[in-house]
Amino acid sequence: MVRGAVGAVVGGAALGVANKLMSRAKAPKVLGIRVPDELNPSRLDPSKLTRHVDVKRMTKNVDVKKLAKNVDLKDVVRHIGDFAEQVESRSEDLHMLSGQAKRLSRKIG
């Protein structure tokens, strides 16, 4: 009877420790380095980032009409097309690699 009670206590403690470890939120990491809470998107406060920015002083020397004249719509559309082709080729490569991984896993398993 004592053995059963000790086993139940030890099992309960192990279950509690495992539950605590699983429920603990993992800190986000980038390249193995912990991301500070200030940069966590869920806690990011944009007002802190723009507190010392003077928009009027930044846009004083910008001429919007001059910028609009220098935009070549054909060039922009060409860049969008090039980007779409890159995305499409990457997705085809990914599809091919996924198929190879599936075949390899079937041969091994």
C-alpha positions in Angstrom: 0.0 0.0 0.0 2.9 2.4 0.8 4.5 1.6 -2.5 1.3 2.5 -4.4 1.1 5.8 -2.5 4.7 6.7 -3.1 4.3 5.7 -6.8 1.2 8.0 -7.0 3.0 10.9 -5.4 6.1 10.5 -7.7 3.9 10.1 -10.8 1.8 13.2 -9.9 5.0 15.2 -9.3 6.4 14.1 -12.7 3.1 14.9 -14.4 3.1 18.4 -12.8 6.6 19.1 -13.9 5.9 17.9 -17.4 2.8 20.0 -17.6 4.7 23.1 -16.3 7.4 22.6 -18.9 4.9 22.2 -21.7 2.8 25.2 -20.8 5.8 27.5 -20.5 5.8 29.9 -23.5 8.9 29.5 -25.5 10.7 32.8 -26.1 10.9 33.5 -29.9 14.4 33.1 -31.3 16.1 34.2 -34.5 19.2 32.3 -35.5 19.4 31.0 -32.0 19.3 34.4 -30.3 16.3 35.3 -28.1 14.2 38.2 -29.5 13.7 41.0 -26.9 10.2 41.6 -25.7 10.3 45.1 -27.2 10.6 43.5 -30.7 7.9 40.8 -30.2 5.1 41.7 -32.7 2.4 41.0 -30.2 3.9 43.5 -27.7 5.2 46.0 -30.3 4.1 49.5 -29.6 4.4 51.6 -32.8 4.1 54.9 -30.8 7.4 54.2 -29.1 9.1 53.7 -32.4 7.9 57.0 -33.9 8.1 59.1 -30.8 11.1 61.1 -31.8 10.4 61.3 -35.6 9.4 64.7 -37.0 7.4 63.9 -40.1 7.2 67.5 -41.3 11.0 67.9 -41.2 11.4 64.6 -43.1 9.0 65.5 -45.9 10.1 69.1 -46.3 12.5 68.4 -49.2 10.3 65.8 -51.0 8.6 67.0 -54.2 5.7 64.6 -54.9 5.0 65.9 -58.4 8.6 65.3 -59.4 8.5 61.8 -58.0 5.4 61.0 -59.9 7.0 62.1 -63.2 9.9 59.7 -62.7 7.8 56.6 -62.2 7.8 54.3 -65.2 4.7 52.2 -65.1 6.0 49.7 -67.6 9.1 49.2 -65.5 7.0 48.7 -62.3 4.9 46.1 -64.1 8.0 44.4 -65.5 9.4 44.1 -61.9 6.1 42.7 -60.7 6.2 40.1 -63.5 9.8 39.1 -62.7 8.9 38.7 -59.0 5.9 36.5 -60.0 8.2 34.3 -62.1 10.6 33.9 -59.2 7.8 32.9 -56.8 6.4 30.5 -59.4 9.8 28.9 -60.0 10.5 28.6 -56.2 7.1 26.9 -55.7 7.9 24.4 -58.5 11.2 23.7 -56.9 9.5 23.2 -53.5 6.9 20.9 -55.1 9.7 18.8 -56.7 11.7 18.6 -53.4 8.6 17.7 -51.5 7.9 14.8 -53.9 11.5 13.6 -53.6 11.2 13.7 -49.8 8.0 11.7 -49.9 9.5 9.0 -52.2 12.6 8.8 -50.0 10.5 8.4 -46.9 8.5 5.6 -48.5 11.7 3.8 -49.5 13.2 4.1 -46.0 9.9 3.3 -44.1 
